[in-house]
Amino acid sequence: MGELLDRGFQREILHVVANDYPSASDILATFGPQSNNSLKVNLAYLREHGLVEFNVHSNKDDQFPMPLQAVITAKGLDFLSDDGGLSAILGVVTVQFSEEQFRKLLLEKISAADGAAEDKSAIIQAIEEMPTNALNEVFSRAVDWGIEQAPEALGALQSALGL
């Protein structure tokens, strides 16, 4: 059945059901009778990914009958959208570091960095003794510095990827 999965056909199905949104699309009227299971397989695949919804009523002759109607979901509409739709806006990712995770990361990076051992030792001791509010300030400054370095980082990433 995997050989029946077809990205172009899946996109066509999504566009057809998107044109009827919010109403259901008449699948059989639109795509006609099928000589293979391609439509059924691709619809099932799109449903498993939450891009379309449909109901089927199994019968003893066919355990997986062809759906008669299908409706595109909000996730399906967002998938078709050039900008990612509301999912891109609402799908904010929050990254959190605990105080100890950040402190550990700093200590690892300082230990691995080039430099005189006595200088690194003094910095390590200062970080180990640093109160939370001071560590938060270091974190904030590190994020600001990282954002300022983004153009250089982008160039390094492109070079590493051979782009």
N, C-alpha and C positions, 0 to 999 in steps of 0.2 A: 504493500500500500504506500510506502514511503516514496516510491517512484512517481506517484500521482501528485505529490505536493508540488505546487507550481506558484512561485512568488508573483509572477505576472497575473495569473488567474486569480490569486487571492486579492491582489490590488483591484482587479476588475470587479470582483464580488463586493468588496468594500465600497467602491465608488457607486455601484448600483444601489446597494442598500442605503448609502448615505443620501442619495438623491431622493429617497422616499421618507427620510427621517422627518418627524418622529414616528411615522406610520411604518408598518411592516411591509416588506417587499414580497411580492408573489414570486417565489423562487422558480417554480415550474413554468409559469407564464413567461418569465424573463429569459431563462436559460434553456427551456424546452426539455424534452426527454433526453436522458443521458444514456449513451451506449456503454460507458464505463462508469466507474465510481468516482471519477475526478471531482465532480461538484460536491458530492457527499463527503469525500475525504477532506477537501479544502475547507468546506463549511465547518466540519467537525474540528479541524485544526484551529480555525479562527475562533471558534467558540471556546476551545480549551485555553486560548490566550486572552479571553475576555473581550474580544473585539466585536463579536456578534452574539446575539441570543436567538434561540429558536427552541421550539418544543417539537418532539416527535412522539408519536404514539406507536409503540412497538406492537407488532402482530406476530402470529406464529409463522407466517411466511417469510418475514424479513425482520431480524432482530434489530437492525439499524436502518429503518426506512428513511427515505428522502424527506427532509423537512419541506413543508409546503410554503412556509413564510419565515423570514428572518428580519431582525431589527439590528441596526448598528448600535453599539453602546457608546457612551461618552468616551471611553478609552479608544474605541475604534475611530471616532471622529478626531480625537487628538492625534492618533497615529497618522491620519491622513493630512493633518494640518502642517503647513510649512514651519510653523513656529512652536510646535509641540502642544498647542492648545493650553487649556487651563491646567493640565497636568504639569506642564513646565513651570507655571507660575506657582501652583499650590504644592508642588513636589520639592519643597525646600529641604535641603539636607543640613542637619545640625551636627557639627563636629565638636565633641567635648574632650578635653583633656583634664584628668584630675591633677591636682597639685603635684602629687607624687609621680605621676606619669611624666609630666613636663619636667620636673626636677631630674628624674632618671634620664630622660632624653638629653637634657643639657649636659649632665655629667658624662654620659657616654660620648657625646660629640666632642667635649673638651678633652677627655682622655685620649681620644683617637686623633685629635688635631696635632699638627706640627707645632713645635714650640718648646721652650725651655721647661724642664720638669718642675723647677721651683715656681715659675710663673703659673703653670697649670695647677700646681698644688694649691697655691693661694686662691685661685679662682674657684677651684673645687670646694675648698673649705668655706668660702664665702657663700657659695650656692647652697651647700648643705645646711648652713646656719641661717639662710635667708628666710625672713618671715613671709607669710602668704601674700600680704599686700604688695611687697616688693617683687615677689615672684610673678604676680599678676601683671605688674608694670613691665617686667622683662618680657613676659609673653606678648603683651600688647605691642611693645616695640619690635619684637621679633616678627610678628605678623606684618606690621607696617613696613619693615625693612624688606620682608619677603615679597610683598606686593610691589614695592619700588623696584625690585630686581626682576620682576616678571618678564620684561622684554628680553633681558639677557638669558633668563631661564628658558624662554620659548625658543630662542636661537639654539641653545645647547640641546634642548629636547629634539628639535628638528634635525640637528646634526647627528645625534645619536640614533635617530630613526632612519637616517639616510634620505631625508626629504629635502 
